[in-house]
Amino acid sequence: MPSLGTAPTITGGEQDLTTTRFIFYASRVLYFASLLVLSGLLLWGLRRAPSAAERTSRETWIGWTAQFAALATLVYIVLQMSNLTEGEPFSEWGRILTDTTVGRLYAAQLALAFAALLLRGMGVSARLAWTLLALGTEAWNGHAAAFSPEAYTLALDFVHLVAAAVWSGGLVLLAAVWHRERPEAGRFAILFSKWALLSFLLLALTGALSTLQYLPTLSYLFETSWGTWLLIKVGLSLLVVVTAFLIRMRLRKGELPRSGLLKADLGLLGAIVLSVGVLTYQNPLPANEPISYHEMGTDMHVTLRITPGVPGDNAFTLKIWLPDSVGAPKKVALRLRPLGSGDVGFIDVPLEAYEDSELDDFPDFTKATFQSKGPYLAFRGRWEAQIRVTDSTDTEIVKSTTFRIY
């Protein structure tokens, strides 16, 4: 399943947990948790004829969560804007907030967060409108908006967020009612367990469909931090299923849920939101990097560079060093072949000699340099680069390397 929500990737190395990155993660977690819980409580407010204990608990938590959400959203957006405008004057904030899509979304999120402070005095229709706008804005400001078809991925993410809100808000409300009035908590738990099951099924379905839409192949799950955190989230979700099953077993026996089970469920909710806070700063797709291959040998040294190392147009640089006793190469060929593509043969890359200014000479070796540019790496996948060099004695030396582009 994909993340419950997404956010723009911050700058810096993906694997480096610096203090700045930790603060970004924390602000995202707190913002996202408050959004889900508040939206969920408002959705549960649509229920007709709730008990007095449920209504009182719900309204109390809506007030608390709205205040927390306003503060958390403010901190989150200030940090995001600081990251976007690093090294720029403060006036740049106004331009971003008014002239860019991401800035307008941040402005909308901030406006909605402060409007949430008025939710306790609003009617059902206004509360529902706030919820739909808040979750819709969050869906638009994430990974889903970066994939095609956009309407499909945004719809999946929006439904995913709604389902997550129903589960999150309902779980918090169940815990609140449990502390206020135990018998009523048992009655509410029966209703909640049904909606929680439906929410989990929607989360699983929309999550799986989104993942299939984001990733060309599921093997990418094991090649990125995004995939690692997604698998952690899936594991936590399975623990939620186990906990929900144990709670439902007690309800079928006419018993109240144990406090330990409720605490475990709340803890798992917190852990999932935490994983989402980290996951949403990752890129679902592995990053392509320039390809560099170098091999030394007594008969030949070779260097191959391919930049930027993406499907489509690339620049190829090939350097050959042959012993002085042999001299310059008589013939040089660079061939590329996609691996795992059946009968697809080698693609010959046309090479042109050029004068190299790099200081990379080797004693007792003669250097020859070649370059090319073109769409010879036409698609993603694993490739083999084969370098065939014929020296002045008509001896052919063959070197090869494999690499992958995403």
C-alpha positions as CSV (number, residue, x, y, z in Angstrom):
1,M,0.0,0.0,0.0
2,P,1.2,3.5,-0.6
3,S,1.5,6.2,2.0
4,L,-1.6,7.6,3.6
5,G,-0.5,11.0,2.3
6,T,2.4,12.5,0.5
7,A,4.6,15.6,0.6
8,P,7.4,17.1,-1.5
9,T,10.8,15.5,-1.0
10,I,13.2,17.7,0.9
11,T,16.7,18.3,-0.2
12,G,19.7,16.3,1.0
13,G,20.9,12.8,1.0
14,E,18.0,10.3,1.2
15,Q,19.7,8.1,3.8
16,D,21.2,10.8,6.0
17,L,19.1,11.4,9.2
18,T,20.4,14.9,10.1
19,T,18.8,17.1,12.8
20,T,17.2,19.2,10.1
21,R,15.7,16.1,8.4
22,F,14.5,14.8,11.8
23,I,12.7,18.0,12.4
24,F,11.1,17.9,9.0
25,Y,9.9,14.3,9.7
26,A,8.5,15.3,13.1
27,S,6.6,18.3,11.7
28,R,5.1,16.1,9.0
29,V,4.1,13.4,11.4
30,L,2.4,15.8,13.8
31,Y,0.6,17.7,11.0
32,F,-0.6,14.5,9.3
33,A,-1.7,12.9,12.6
34,S,-3.8,15.9,13.5
35,L,-5.3,16.1,10.0
36,L,-6.4,12.4,10.0
37,V,-7.8,12.4,13.6
38,L,-9.6,15.7,13.2
39,S,-11.1,14.7,9.8
40,G,-12.1,11.4,11.2
41,L,-13.8,12.9,14.2
42,L,-15.8,15.2,11.9
43,L,-16.8,12.3,9.7
44,W,-18.0,10.3,12.8
45,G,-20.0,13.4,13.7
46,L,-22.2,12.6,10.7
47,R,-23.6,9.6,12.6
48,R,-27.2,10.1,13.7
49,A,-28.3,9.9,17.3
50,P,-25.0,9.3,19.0
51,S,-25.0,8.7,22.8
52,A,-24.3,11.6,25.1
53,A,-20.9,10.1,26.1
54,E,-19.9,9.8,22.4
55,R,-21.1,13.3,21.5
56,T,-19.4,14.9,24.4
57,S,-16.1,13.0,23.8
58,R,-16.2,13.8,20.1
59,E,-16.8,17.5,20.6
60,T,-14.1,17.8,23.3
61,W,-11.5,16.1,21.0
62,I,-12.5,18.1,18.0
63,G,-11.7,21.3,20.0
64,W,-8.4,19.9,21.2
65,T,-7.3,18.5,17.9
66,A,-8.3,21.6,15.9
67,Q,-6.0,23.7,18.1
68,F,-3.2,21.3,17.8
69,A,-3.8,21.0,14.0
70,A,-3.5,24.8,13.6
71,L,-0.2,24.9,15.4
72,A,1.2,21.7,13.7
73,T,0.2,23.0,10.2
74,L,1.8,26.3,10.8
75,V,5.1,24.8,11.9
76,Y,5.0,22.3,9.1
77,I,4.4,24.9,6.4
78,V,7.0,27.3,7.8
79,L,9.6,24.6,7.7
80,Q,8.6,23.6,4.2
81,M,8.8,27.2,3.0
82,S,12.2,27.7,4.7
83,N,13.5,24.7,2.8
84,L,12.1,25.9,-0.5
85,T,13.5,29.4,-0.1
86,E,16.8,28.6,1.5
87,G,19.2,31.5,0.7
88,E,16.5,33.6,-0.8
89,P,15.0,36.8,0.7
90,F,11.8,36.6,2.8
91,S,9.9,38.4,0.0
92,E,10.2,35.1,-2.0
93,W,7.7,33.6,0.4
94,G,4.9,35.8,-1.0
95,R,5.8,34.9,-4.6
96,I,5.8,31.2,-3.9
97,L,2.5,31.3,-1.9
98,T,0.7,33.2,-4.7
99,D,2.4,32.3,-7.9
100,T,3.2,28.6,-7.6
101,T,1.0,25.5,-7.3
102,V,2.8,24.1,-4.3
103,G,2.6,27.6,-2.6
104,R,-1.1,27.9,-3.2
105,L,-1.6,24.5,-1.7
106,Y,0.4,25.4,1.3
107,A,-1.7,28.6,1.6
108,A,-4.9,26.6,1.4
109,Q,-3.7,24.1,4.0
110,L,-2.8,27.0,6.3
111,A,-6.2,28.7,5.8
112,L,-8.0,25.4,6.5
113,A,-6.0,24.8,9.6
114,F,-7.0,28.2,11.1
115,A,-10.6,27.7,9.9
116,A,-10.6,24.5,12.0
117,L,-10.5,26.6,15.1
118,L,-14.1,27.5,14.3
119,L,-15.3,23.9,13.7
120,R,-17.1,23.5,17.0
121,G,-19.5,26.2,16.2
122,M,-20.1,25.0,12.6
123,G,-23.0,22.9,11.3
124,V,-22.8,19.4,9.8
125,S,-22.6,20.7,6.2
126,A,-19.8,23.1,7.0
127,R,-17.9,20.4,8.9
128,L,-18.2,18.0,6.0
129,A,-17.1,20.7,3.5
130,W,-14.0,21.4,5.6
131,T,-13.1,17.7,5.8
132,L,-13.4,17.1,2.1
133,L,-11.4,20.3,1.3
134,A,-8.7,19.4,3.8
135,L,-8.3,15.8,2.6
136,G,-8.6,16.9,-1.1
137,T,-5.8,19.5,-0.6
138,E,-3.6,16.9,1.1
139,A,-4.1,14.5,-1.8
140,W,-3.3,17.2,-4.4
141,N,-0.1,18.1,-2.6
142,G,1.5,14.7,-2.8
143,H,2.9,11.9,-4.9
144,A,-0.4,11.2,-6.5
145,A,-0.4,14.5,-8.4
146,A,2.9,13.5,-10.0
147,F,1.7,10.4,-11.7
148,S,-0.6,9.8,-14.7
149,P,-3.5,9.6,-15.2
150,E,-3.7,12.3,-12.6
151,A,-7.4,12.0,-12.0
152,Y,-7.1,8.3,-11.2
153,T,-4.2,8.6,-8.8
154,L,-5.7,11.6,-7.0
155,A,-9.0,9.8,-6.6
156,L,-7.2,6.7,-5.2
157,D,-5.2,8.9,-2.7
158,F,-8.4,10.8,-1.7
159,V,-10.3,7.6,-0.9
160,H,-7.2,6.3,0.9
161,L,-7.2,9.4,3.1
162,V,-10.9,9.2,3.8
163,A,-10.6,5.6,4.9
164,A,-7.6,6.4,7.0
165,A,-9.4,9.3,8.6
166,V,-12.5,7.1,9.5
167,W,-10.2,4.5,11.1
168,S,-8.0,7.1,12.9
169,G,-10.8,9.3,14.2
170,G,-12.9,6.3,15.2
171,L,-10.1,4.7,17.1
172,V,-9.4,7.9,19.0
173,L,-13.1,8.4,19.7
174,L,-13.4,4.8,21.0
175,A,-10.6,5.4,23.4
176,A,-12.1,8.7,24.6
177,V,-15.5,7.1,25.2
178,W,-13.9,4.1,26.9
179,H,-12.3,6.4,29.4
180,R,-15.6,8.3,29.9
181,E,-18.2,5.6,30.0
182,R,-17.2,1.9,29.6
183,P,-20.6,0.3,28.8
184,E,-21.2,2.9,26.0
185,A,-17.7,2.2,24.7
186,G,-18.7,-1.4,24.2
187,R,-21.7,-0.4,22.1
188,F,-19.6,2.1,20.1
189,A,-16.9,-0.5,19.6
190,I,-19.3,-2.9,17.8
191,L,-20.1,-0.1,15.3
192,F,-16.5,1.0,15.0
193,S,-15.3,-2.5,14.3
194,K,-17.5,-2.7,11.2
195,W,-16.4,0.6,9.8
196,A,-12.8,-0.2,10.7
197,L,-13.0,-3.4,8.7
198,L,-14.4,-1.5,5.7
199,S,-11.8,1.2,6.1
200,F,-9.0,-1.3,6.2
201,L,-10.3,-3.0,3.0
202,L,-10.4,0.4,1.2
203,L,-6.9,1.2,2.5
204,A,-5.6,-2.1,1.2
205,L,-7.3,-1.8,-2.2
206,T,-6.4,1.8,-2.9
207,G,-2.9,1.3,-1.5
208,A,-2.2,-1.6,-3.8
209,L,-3.7,0.1,-6.8
210,S,-1.6,3.2,-6.2
211,T,1.6,1.2,-5.7
212,L,1.0,-0.5,-9.0
213,Q,0.5,2.9,-10.6
214,Y,3.6,4.4,-9.1
215,L,6.0,1.6,-9.7
216,P,6.8,0.1,-13.1
217,T,7.8,-3.1,-11.3
218,L,7.3,-4.3,-7.7
219,S,11.0,-5.1,-7.5
220,Y,11.6,-1.3,-6.9
221,L,10.1,-1.9,-3.4
222,F,13.4,-3.4,-2.4
223,E,15.6,-0.8,-4.0
224,T,14.4,2.5,-2.4
225,S,13.8,3.9,1.1
226,W,10.3,4.5,0.0
227,G,9.8,0.8,-0.6
228,T,11.4,-0.1,2.7
229,W,9.1,2.3,4.7
230,L,6.1,1.1,2.7
231,L,6.9,-2.5,3.7
232,I,7.2,-1.4,7.3
233,K,3.8,0.2,7.1
234,V,2.3,-2.9,5.6
235,G,3.7,-5.0,8.4
236,L,2.3,-2.6,11.0
237,S,-1.1,-2.8,9.2
238,L,-1.1,-6.5,9.5
239,L,-0.5,-6.1,13.3
240,V,-3.6,-3.8,13.3
241,V,-5.6,-6.7,11.7
242,V,-4.5,-9.0,14.5
243,T,-5.4,-6.5,17.2
244,A,-8.7,-5.8,15.6
245,F,-9.5,-9.5,15.5
246,L,-8.7,-9.9,19.2
247,I,-11.0,-6.9,20.0
248,R,-13.8,-8.2,17.9
249,M,-13.5,-11.6,19.6
250,R,-14.1,-10.0,23.0
251,L,-17.0,-8.0,21.6
252,R,-18.7,-11.2,20.3
253,K,-18.5,-12.6,23.8
254,G,-20.2,-9.5,25.1
255,E,-17.1,-8.2,26.8
256,L,-15.5,-4.8,26.7
257,P,-12.2,-4.4,24.9
258,R,-9.2,-4.6,27.2
259,S,-7.3,-1.4,27.8
260,G,-4.1,-3.1,26.6
261,L,-5.7,-3.9,23.3
262,L,-6.9,-0.3,22.8
263,K,-3.5,1.0,23.8
264,A,-1.9,-1.4,21.3
265,D,-4.2,-0.3,18.5
266,L,-3.5,3.4,19.3
267,G,0.2,2.6,19.4
268,L,0.0,1.0,16.0
269,L,-1.8,4.0,14.7
270,G,1.0,6.2,15.9
271,A,3.6,3.9,14.4
272,I,1.9,3.9,11.0
273,V,1.6,7.7,11.0
274,L,5.2,7.9,12.0
275,S,6.2,5.6,9.1
276,V,4.1,7.7,6.8
277,G,5.9,10.9,8.0
278,V,9.2,9.4,6.9
279,L,7.9,7.6,3.8
280,T,6.3,10.7,2.3
281,Y,9.7,12.4,2.0
282,Q,11.0,9.6,-0.1
283,N,10.8,9.2,-3.9
284,P,8.9,6.1,-4.9
285,L,11.2,5.6,-7.9
286,P,14.9,4.8,-7.6
287,A,17.2,7.7,-8.6
288,N,19.2,7.2,-11.8
289,E,22.9,8.2,-11.6
290,P,25.6,8.5,-14.1
291,I,27.2,5.2,-15.0
292,S,30.9,4.9,-14.5
293,Y,33.0,1.8,-15.3
294,H,36.8,1.5,-15.1
295,E,39.0,-1.5,-15.3
296,M,42.8,-1.8,-15.2
297,G,44.8,-4.6,-16.9
298,T,48.2,-5.4,-18.2
299,D,46.9,-5.6,-21.8
300,M,44.4,-2.6,-21.6
301,H,42.9,0.0,-19.3
302,V,39.4,1.1,-20.0
303,T,36.9,3.7,-18.8
304,L,33.3,4.1,-19.8
305,R,31.0,6.9,-18.6
306,I,27.4,7.3,-19.5
307,T,25.6,10.5,-18.4
308,P,23.0,11.2,-17.1
309,G,22.2,7.4,-17.1
310,V,18.5,7.6,-17.9
311,P,16.2,6.1,-20.5
312,G,16.6,8.1,-23.7
313,D,19.4,10.5,-24.7
314,N,22.8,10.0,-23.0
315,A,26.3,11.1,-23.5
316,F,28.9,8.3,-23.9
317,T,32.6,8.7,-23.1
318,L,35.0,5.9,-23.8
319,K,38.7,5.9,-23.0
320,I,41.2,3.2,-24.0
321,W,44.8,2.8,-22.8
322,L,47.0,0.3,-24.7
323,P,50.7,-0.5,-23.9
324,D,53.1,1.8,-25.8
325,S,54.5,-1.3,-27.5
326,V,51.2,-1.9,-29.2
327,G,50.3,1.8,-29.8
328,A,46.9,3.2,-30.6
329,P,44.0,0.9,-31.1
330,K,43.2,-0.2,-34.7
331,K,39.4,-0.5,-34.1
332,V,37.1,0.3,-31.1
333,A,33.5,-0.7,-30.8
334,L,30.9,0.1,-28.0
335,R,27.9,-2.1,-28.0
336,L,24.8,-2.1,-25.8
337,R,22.4,-4.9,-25.1
338,P,19.2,-5.0,-23.0
339,L,19.3,-8.0,-20.7
340,G,16.2,-10.2,-20.2
341,S,14.6,-9.0,-23.5
342,G,14.7,-12.3,-25.4
343,D,16.3,-12.1,-28.8
344,V,17.1,-8.4,-28.8
345,G,20.7,-8.1,-30.0
346,F,23.5,-5.6,-29.4
347,I,23.0,-2.0,-30.4
348,D,26.2,-0.4,-31.9
349,V,27.0,3.0,-30.6
350,P,28.8,5.2,-33.2
351,L,32.0,6.6,-31.8
352,E,34.0,9.7,-32.7
353,A,37.5,10.4,-31.6
354,Y,38.0,13.6,-29.6
355,E,40.9,15.3,-27.8
356,D,40.7,14.7,-24.0
357,S,42.0,17.4,-21.6
358,E,41.8,15.2,-18.5
359,L,45.1,14.4,-16.7
360,D,44.6,10.7,-16.5
361,D,47.6,9.3,-18.5
362,F,49.3,6.1,-17.4
363,P,53.0,5.5,-17.8
364,D,53.9,3.2,-20.7
365,F,50.4,3.4,-22.1
366,T,48.9,5.2,-25.1
367,K,45.5,6.8,-24.6
368,A,42.7,6.9,-27.2
369,T,39.4,8.7,-26.4
370,F,36.0,8.5,-28.0
371,Q,32.6,10.0,-27.5
372,S,29.0,9.8,-28.7
373,K,25.5,11.0,-27.9
374,G,22.1,9.6,-28.6
375,P,19.0,7.5,-27.5
376,Y,20.9,4.2,-27.4
377,L,19.5,3.3,-24.0
378,A,15.9,3.4,-25.1
379,F,14.2,2.0,-22.1
380,R,14.6,1.1,-18.4
381,G,16.0,-2.2,-17.2
382,R,19.3,-4.0,-17.0
383,W,21.8,-3.5,-19.7
384,E,25.2,-4.9,-20.8
385,A,27.9,-2.6,-22.2
386,Q,30.4,-4.5,-24.3
387,I,33.7,-2.8,-25.3
388,R,35.6,-4.5,-28.2
389,V,39.1,-3.2,-29.0
390,T,41.4,-4.5,-31.8
391,D,45.0,-3.5,-31.4
392,S,47.7,-3.0,-34.1
393,T,48.5,-6.7,-34.0
394,D,44.8,-7.6,-34.8
395,T,44.4,-9.0,-31.3
396,E,40.9,-8.4,-30.0
397,I,40.3,-7.5,-26.3
398,V,36.7,-7.6,-25.0
399,K,35.5,-6.1,-21.8
400,S,31.9,-5.8,-20.5
401,T,30.0,-4.5,-17.6
402,T,26.3,-4.5,-16.6
403,F,24.2,-1.8,-15.1
404,R,20.6,-0.8,-14.5
405,I,18.6,2.3,-15.4
406,Y,15.2,3.1,-13.9
